[in-house]
Amino acid sequence: MAPMGIRLSPLGMAVFCLLGLGVLYHLYSGFLAGRFAFFMLSEPAAGGPEAPHGSAPGGTVDLRELLAVSVLAAVRGGEEVKRVREGNVLNAKAKGKTREGAEEQLTTGDLLSNRRMFYLLKGAFPAVQINSEERVDTADQETVSWDHSIPEDIKQKIQPKEVPAESVTVWIDPLDATQEYTEDLRQYVTTMVCVAVNGKPVIGVIHKPFSSYTAWAMVDGGSNVKARSSYNEKTPRIIVSRSHAGKVEQVARQTFGNKTVIIPAGGAGYKVLALLDVPEKNQEEADVYIHVTYIKKWDICAGNAVLRALGGHMTTLTGEEISYTGSDGNEGGLIASINMNHKALIEKLPDLEKTSHK
């Protein structure tokens, strides 16, 4: 009921209602238009441009494409490593100490390789998590594009395979064996890329910049490298870090006998290649790779993936699988082999696990 003395006009009420409806129509039609525009932009029209390479609807990535980019990234990073070394402009400096008290070196080669590798991978696969040994300086960002080409050998051996982007972690080692790099021991130096899916290494790339040799493999896919067919399980040739040779030698000789050969070498990538059939004249050959202390995951992930793809093994010294998620370090040392009884090897070396914590 209207207040006493005020009469409502039917015509006025009709005009008021029409104005209200007009306002609501204006607001709601704008909302609908916005939602329609968003839908049209989000869904490519038939015959229109495809989704960017490296991604697919639902937030997935193609592992074959990721392998191709990983190979390219390792090679491009290697070009920087080689250029800096040959120009003798290392600008080496200490970036800290290892747990064992040794100085960790950082060079211009590390930094330039890291920048090239990181931004190439990030540009091609922006949704994928990338972990690198060196810090990425956003103020020094570089645009490195991928032309979407896949090498013929990868096309022939690897089928496309899509996985959720959130399940993927990429591990970069822009310069493995930096200490040897500063000493001009070039044969030990590698650049590496590893792709882990749900923590398991599935793609590994190991590139030797000074000989231009690249080994790559994909689990349940294919590879361009093979395992060595000859080995001596009774008296294996054991490859170890140069600084750990004394630690391993005593235990190894007690276990396998005095004829056991200990091979001191630099770089985790080089040591894994020693287990494989690598056409490199300066590449040593070994049957087992052992590391007895803490090691970073970007040092070992690529080698782990390559070995898994070829039927080999890389585990902690107690036989546990190494997960490539979470922290960037592996506490339990490692033992790697191929075409050998890996479990029997672990059982023969019970004392090395204790050594790994010293």
Buried (B, 14 or more C-beta within 10 A) or exposed (E): EEEEEEEEEEEEEEEEEEEEEEEEEEEEEEEEEEEEEEEEEEEEEEEEEEEEBBBBEEEBBBBBBBBBBBBBBBBBBBBBBBBBBEEEEBEBEEBEEEEEEEEEBBBBBBBBBBBBBBBBBBBBBEBBBBBBBBEBEEEEEEEBEBEEEBBEEBEEBBEEBBBEBEBBBBBBBBBBBBBBBBEEBBBBBBBBBBBBBBEBBBBBBBBBBBBEBBBBBBBEBBBEBEBBEEBEBEBBBBBBBBBBBEBBBEBBBEBBEEEBBBBBBBBBBBBBBBBBBBEBEEBBBBBBBBBBBBBBBBBBBBBBBBBBBBEBBBBBBBBEBBBBEEEEEBEBBBBBBBBBEBEEBBEBBEBBBEBBEE
